[in-house]
Amino acid sequence: MRFVVALLLSLAQAQAAEQIDPKIYARLFMNNKPMFDRMSAAVLEKLPTGGKILDLASGPGEPSITLATLDAKAQITCTDFQPSMNEKAKARARAANVTNVVFEVTSADDLSKWNDNSFDAVTMSFGLMFVPDKAKSLHEIYRVLKPGGFAYVSVWKTLTFQTFARKVLEEVAGKPVPEFAINPLRLKEDNAVEDLARAFALKVVADERMTYSFKMGTSKEAADGCTVLAGTILQQLEADGDTGATARFYETVEKHIQINGWRDGNEVAIPDNSPQLLTLRKPLQDEL
């Protein structure tokens, strides 16, 4: 039963992701450049020359492309569960003119393609929240890391973008709404990742927090971005007879942007989005 639930969850998330407008997704994705840059710097501080990196749940290729750009000698394997995301990552690699990246389609909780002790570093930026079996993912990361190797995992702790989208949607619906199909805050609780890591002997060696705004463009573009999370429920409201739900959603987004004072000229910036970056280490054999 657990496997069936996990499979259905992953399929629902994949279907929701496939419905995202690429232009909207690109804007949201690159709002996280501060994390991609910081994670890449952390990796390269410890990576040996010519080191091997496995990037999990990479989406359109981050931090893979940033890492490849910064260190041409690094050997990077960029992965995602969705083939379409892998194709986006390949296109970005070609545009960046990097050649030290290979691509694989795999779930972050099934790394059976790789042998034990294969990688100097494993990265996963904003991916663990969506992995069906998070404990297995951490176990697999431990397995494929070389002894003394490091894993770098980022997750959301607060996300004003999401709480804003939920607030607007519930105002439009006039009632509480179910969890979003794509829920970036699944690991927001204290020690959510740390406890998983320690269960598999991964030592937490660094815990960093960041806060940055999401630049959303115009109010309409901000509402477009919010539909990445709210779109499935809006479609259901309209299918159930509330044919004006989407139009009211856009109007309500505009209203609350004005109330919150989030517009600077034509640019809307949603503040106070705070991720955590954990650095985890696999101990050497004599440290166990």
Secondary structure, 3 states (H helix, E strand, C coil): CHHHHHHHHHHHHHHHHHCCCHHHHHHHHHCCHHHHHHHHHHHHHHCCCCCEEEEECCCCCCCHHHHHHHCCCCEEEEEECCHHHHHHHHHHHHHHCCCCEEEEECCCCCCCCCCCCCEEEEEEECCHHHCCCHHHHHHHHHHHEEEEEEEEEEEEEEEHHHHHHHHHHHHHHCCCCCCCCCCCCCCCCCCHHHHHHHHCCCEEEEEEECCEEEEEECHHHHHHHHHHHHHHHHHHHHHCCCCCHHHHHHHHHHHHHHHHCCEECCEEEEEEEEEEEEEEECCCHHHC
